[in-house]
Amino acid sequence: MRLKTTPRFACGIWYFGACGDRFKKDGYREDIPLEKRLELIASIEGLEGVEFHYPSELNENNLEKLIALMNDLGLKVANVGPHLHGYTEFRFGSLTNPNPKIRREAIDLVKRTVDTARKAGCNMTILWLGPDGFDYPFQTNYAEVWGWLIDSLAEVTSYKTDHTFCLEYKPYEPRCKSFVDSIGTSLAIISAVGAKNLGINIDLGHALMGGENLAASATLALKHEKLFHLHLNDAWKRFDDDLIYASVHLVEHLELLFWLDYLGYNGWYSFDLFPYREDPKLATEQSLKNFLKLREILTRIDEEALSSAIEKSDSTRLTALLREAL
Ligand SMILES: [Mn+2]
């Protein structure tokens, strides 16, 4: 088949640091400054974009200096998201905190994130609501919490209507249960908010943790015109492993890439890895090579044969087509 989309690649700046885990918080290698991380990212062939958190990685004080360096290195800011998971005061929730004063602080942090993103020439903000969920039964006022979430999202999305916001769902971690936990919950909330500029970032590892099939979730979001962004990685499905892209679930990733191309997804493909023990540059390079190889494998499949096998739900023919292409 002939592929019709041209992917653009980005990566998170966070995982070029030390990548500590909860047992060894300082990680298994030395942390390096942001400037050095950007130089490493720029040395990866095919990467154009970088994602940041505000204010932990990109803020009012370092903006000018980092953007000048990125211009020199030929890099763009792909996304700036609020560092909602980095604050003690948000431990019981950010945009859904039961205390209206703390919700207000979270909303203000998102607005400052948007201001900073736009100064950096970027019009997209990922909202991963890490602290928003619960650990215990009876901990949550369910009668109110969905309203708080919808009102908070309505306020931040109307702050700048030409800025796009992506809900990044995750079934659990750091909370035992997240409120925005799946593709279905995300779409229901987006529909309730009713803002054109609110969509979804599917983090593939999060979808896998929730037992979703990647292609099914992505096409559902695409058909609703709500797939705004993708975080690429892989996982064993029980935890947010953030492994090298397509290192575990090859066929599911291949199916995803087929449908993204078929339905014309043209957003960023951004690597969100967490290489505790691997060199982050090498892990990103191998992820990108895996992605490009899967696209190449798709070109070896006869489109008519594939369409006809899908049409007939002919799983034995599909198995043969995939095996031959692989
Ligand atoms: Mn992610």
Residues whose N, C-alpha, C, O or C-beta is under 5 A from the ligand:
A	BS01	MN	D203 H231 D272
